[in-house]
Amino acid sequence: MPAMDPIEDIDALNIRLAELRLEHRDLDEAIATLTGDPSRDELMLRRLKKRKLLLKDQIAFLERQIDPDDLA
């Protein structure tokens, strides 16, 4: 399998990062809507929040891959 061009690799990471940010934003809206519903499904709410935290971690990881710190 041929190695990816570093520019293509960064572009692919940026595309994935945008997808994750969009899903994170959508989950934020869904959580806000569900939180305001007095008959909300607590299990669903917990699952959405857990997924949102996972996305946050994935976003942070990709951001570090795209722009790593030069502290090393």
LONUGU-687697 format. One record per residue: x, y, z of N, C-alpha, C in turn; residue in three letters. Coordinates in pm, whole numbers. Layout:
     n_px     n_py     n_pz    ca_px    ca_py    ca_pz     c_px     c_py     c_pz     r
        X        Y        Z        X        Y        Z        X        Y        Z   ALA
...
This chain:
     n_px     n_py     n_pz    ca_px    ca_py    ca_pz     c_px     c_py     c_pz     r
       85     -119        0        0        0        0       89      125        0   MET
       70      216      -94      155      335     -102      129      429       15   PRO
      235      497       56      222      594      164      146      717      115   ALA
       68      774      206       -7      894      170       85     1014      171   MET
       56     1107       86      125     1236       83       88     1307      214   ASP
      186     1370      282      155     1438      408       42     1540      397   PRO
       33     1608      283      -74     1706      262     -210     1635      255   ILE
     -215     1524      183     -339     1447      173     -379     1393      310   GLU
     -279     1351      388     -304     1299      521     -367     1407      609   ASP
     -310     1527      606     -364     1639      685     -503     1674      636   ILE
     -524     1673      505     -657     1702      451     -760     1600      500   ASP
     -721     1472      500     -811     1366      547     -842     1385      695   ALA
     -741     1422      774     -764     1447      917     -857     1566      938   LEU
     -839     1670      857     -926     1788      869    -1071     1755      833   ASN
    -1090     1671      732    -1225     1630      693    -1289     1551      807   ILE
    -1215     1456      863    -1267     1375      974    -1296     1463     1095   ARG
    -1209     1560     1121    -1229     1652     1233    -1358     1732     1215   LEU
    -1384     1778     1095    -1508     1852     1068    -1630     1764     1090   ALA
    -1621     1637     1048    -1733     1544     1069    -1760     1523     1217   GLU
    -1653     1504     1294    -1670     1482     1438    -1726     1606     1507   LEU
    -1679     1723     1467    -1730     1848     1526    -1878     1865     1496   ARG
    -1920     1830     1376    -2061     1839     1340    -2145     1744     1425   LEU
    -2098     1620     1438    -2172     1523     1520    -2177     1570     1666   GLU
    -2068     1627     1716    -2062     1677     1854    -2165     1789     1873   HIS
    -2173     1879     1776    -2268     1989     1782    -2413     1937     1777   ARG
    -2437     1838     1691    -2570     1778     1682    -2609     1710     1813   ASP
    -2514     1641     1874    -2541     1576     2003    -2571     1681     2110   LEU
    -2499     1791     2106    -2522     1899     2202    -2667     1948     2192   ASP
    -2714     1966     2071    -2852     2011     2050    -2953     1905     2096   GLU
    -2925     1778     2066    -3014     1670     2107    -3020     1659     2259   ALA
    -2906     1674     2324    -2901     1668     2470    -2980     1784     2530   ILE
    -2963     1902     2475    -3037     2019     2525    -3187     1999     2510   ALA
    -3229     1947     2396    -3371     1921     2373    -3424     1817     2470   THR
    -3350     1710     2485    -3393     1601     2573    -3394     1645     2719   LEU
    -3300     1728     2758    -3293     1777     2895    -3416     1860     2930   THR
    -3468     1934     2833    -3585     2018     2857    -3716     1941     2858   GLY
    -3714     1814     2824    -3836     1732     2818    -3858     1666     2954   ASP
    -3969     1696     3022    -3993     1637     3154    -4010     1484     3150   PRO
    -4048     1431     3037    -4066     1286     3026    -3947     1220     2956   SER
    -3830     1282     2971    -3710     1235     2900    -3668     1094     2942   ARG
    -3598     1031     2852    -3543      898     2874    -3403      917     2932   ASP
    -3388      890     3062    -3259      913     3130    -3148      826     3072   GLU
    -3180      704     3036    -3079      615     2978    -3028      671     2845   LEU
    -3119      718     2762    -3082      778     2634    -2996      902     2657   MET
    -3034      982     2754    -2959     1104     2786    -2816     1069     2828   LEU
    -2800      968     2912    -2666      925     2954    -2585      874     2836   ARG
    -2649      800     2747    -2577      747     2630    -2532      860     2538   ARG
    -2617      959     2518    -2580     1073     2434    -2463     1150     2494   LEU
    -2468     1170     2626    -2360     1242     2693    -2229     1163     2684   LYS
    -2237     1033     2699    -2117      949     2689    -2058      957     2548   LYS
    -2145      951     2447    -2100      961     2308    -2036     1098     2283   ARG
    -2095     1202     2341    -2042     1337     2323    -1902     1348     2384   LYS
    -1880     1287     2500    -1748     1287     2562    -1647     1211     2477   LEU
    -1689     1099     2421    -1601     1022     2333    -1562     1105     2212   LEU
    -1657     1174     2154    -1628     1260     2039    -1530     1371     2078   LEU
    -1549     1427     2197    -1459     1533     2243    -1315     1482     2249   LYS
    -1298     1360     2300    -1165     1300     2307    -1108     1276     2168   ASP
    -1191     1227     2076    -1145     1202     1939    -1107     1333     1869   GLN
    -1185     1437     1894    -1156     1569     1836    -1021     1620     1887   ILE
     -998     1609     2018     -872     1654     2076     -755     1575     2018   ALA
     -773     1445     2001     -667     1361     1944     -633     1406     1802   PHE
     -735     1427     1720     -711     1470     1582     -647     1608     1576   LEU
     -689     1697     1664     -629     1830     1667     -480     1821     1699   GLU
     -444     1730     1790     -302     1710     1820     -227     1649     1702   ARG
     -292     1564     1625     -229     1504     1507     -204     1609     1400   GLN
     -297     1700     1385     -287     1804     1282     -185     1910     1320   ILE
     -187     1951     1447      -99     2058     1493      -36     2019     1626   ASP
       65     1930     1622      127     1884     1747      206     1997     1815   PRO
      216     1989     1946      296     2086     2020      444     2066     1987   ASP
      518     2174     1987      662     2166     1959      742     2170     2091   ASP
      684     2114     2196      751     2117     2326      851     2003     2342   LEU
      848     1906     2253      935     1788     2267     1080     1820     2244   ALA
